[in-house]
Amino acid sequence: MADLKRWLDAEGVVSKRRCFKDGKVVGGVPMSRGAIYQILRNRLYRGEIEHRGEIQTGKHQPIIDQDLWQSVQARLTEQSGRKRKARATGMDPALLAGRAFDDRGNRLTPTYAIKAGRRYRYYVSAPLVRGAAQNGIRVPAPDLECLVTDEVATRLRDPLWVTGRFAVNLGIAGLRRIIDAASQLGHSIGHASDANKRLLIERLVVGESEVSIRLHATALAEVLSSAADGSALTLRSENPIDIVIPARAMRRGKQVRLVIGTAEGDHVPPDPSLLALVSDAYRWFDDLRRGGAGPSLRSLSESASRLHM
């Protein structure tokens, strides 16, 4: 991947340059490794479409043959395997190294302990590592890394979350490509290399009762746009893309685990009327997306007005 990126940069290959009505220009810059990876994994070039984890034959013709596709996928899988092995031996940086902090602004340093011949990885507040403080965050690395990967994947597979943060300038067709690209990324990100995951993670803050993930909005937009055949994509808001999850580190016996959810007694019963509105929104969105028999935009607008949505 590194050699390919160097070659593309040397050849002057850049991402698609797009101009918008407001005069804003995006793209036209060297492609990131994440964008290159998504292009190489994109089944559209094989005449296929991946939707909700299922591979379907598209109506378009493939532009690369099966042998070349399999060769490239094998190389990518082999590289990912080498990186996992390097990480297991301590030669590769931890996924969240340099990006994770506690709620006091202290960097969470990757470290490990060996017990009974087994190696346990942790993220620990820097003052604790230096012995300069007695209080701080100490969480198992696999728990935190899985939490981040799973939560990002869940959001990417949610069409409402995606469309709530990105605007597409190519109408319904462009919107569908972006949703499918996000879903595909959500299903594949768990198998991506740590280097590609790090491209999307800007900052992570671990507090006493929650974990906040800040995504690199520009990088995510670039990856989705490239995977969606260059569909024009802009952020709906200048605000950062943050994901906040209730979670806390708890000691159970001799082990420290990262527990997801609120503390006992903090459970808030769901609002039935709100659940009904959310259910209607998903149903309407799915009807519009499939283009089948369902409510028109006018009827949806009238219904939303009656419900004060």
TALINMO-V54233 format. One record per run of one state. SS is the DSSP state (H for helix, E for strand, - for the rest). FROM is the first residue (numbers start at 0). LEN is the number of residues. If there is no record, write none. Layout:
BEGIN
SS_FROM_LEN + SS_FROM_LEN
END
This chain:
BEGIN
-_0_1 + H_1_9 + -_10_3 + E_13_1 + -_14_3 + E_17_2 + -_19_5 + E_24_2 + -_26_3 + E_29_1 + -_30_2 + H_32_9 + -_41_1 + H_42_4 + -_46_1 + E_47_4 + -_51_2 + E_53_4 + -_57_8 + H_65_23 + -_88_11 + E_99_3 + -_102_4 + E_106_9 + -_115_2 + E_117_8 + H_125_5 + -_130_7 + E_137_3 + H_140_16 + -_156_2 + H_158_7 + E_165_3 + -_168_2 + H_170_21 + -_191_2 + H_193_7 + E_200_6 + -_206_3 + E_209_6 + -_215_1 + H_216_11 + -_227_5 + E_232_3 + -_235_5 + E_240_12 + -_252_2 + E_254_6 + -_260_11 + H_271_19 + -_290_6 + H_296_10 + -_306_3
END
